[in-house]
Amino acid sequence: MLPAVAAPLGAAVLWGLFAAPKAWYAIPHAARLGVKAVVFGAAALALLALGHRWPAVWFAVAVLVNTALASYYRTRS
């Protein structure tokens, strides 16, 4: 039961400290992408561990496409 509480709480803390739009700490864009990869990668792995193979794959693909597009448009402006 502890991992079921600790994992989302840890993800929320990481996100709030480093990846949120109003994060407590300003970090370089590459590091922010790393934090996002850890949080969303863990979510995809959790889906996979629960036996939801295709939702995990689609979630991972959606995250990759969204991150690539957001990074592309962020560098254009």
Contacts in CASP RR format, 6 or more apart in sequence:
PFRMAT RR
TARGET T0000
AUTHOR 0000-0000-0000
METHOD contacts of the structure
MODEL  1
MLPAVAAPLGAAVLWGLFAAPKAWYAIPHAARLGVKAVVFGAAALALLAL
GHRWPAVWFAVAVLVNTALASYYRTRS
7 42 0 8 1.000
7 46 0 8 1.000
11 39 0 8 1.000
11 42 0 8 1.000
11 43 0 8 1.000
14 35 0 8 1.000
14 38 0 8 1.000
14 39 0 8 1.000
15 35 0 8 1.000
15 39 0 8 1.000
16 23 0 8 1.000
16 24 0 8 1.000
17 23 0 8 1.000
17 24 0 8 1.000
17 25 0 8 1.000
18 24 0 8 1.000
18 25 0 8 1.000
18 27 0 8 1.000
18 31 0 8 1.000
18 32 0 8 1.000
18 35 0 8 1.000
19 32 0 8 1.000
19 35 0 8 1.000
19 36 0 8 1.000
19 39 0 8 1.000
23 32 0 8 1.000
27 35 0 8 1.000
29 71 0 8 1.000
29 74 0 8 1.000
33 67 0 8 1.000
33 71 0 8 1.000
36 63 0 8 1.000
36 67 0 8 1.000
37 67 0 8 1.000
40 59 0 8 1.000
40 60 0 8 1.000
40 63 0 8 1.000
41 60 0 8 1.000
41 63 0 8 1.000
43 59 0 8 1.000
44 56 0 8 1.000
44 57 0 8 1.000
44 59 0 8 1.000
44 60 0 8 1.000
44 63 0 8 1.000
45 56 0 8 1.000
47 55 0 8 1.000
47 56 0 8 1.000
47 59 0 8 1.000
48 56 0 8 1.000
END
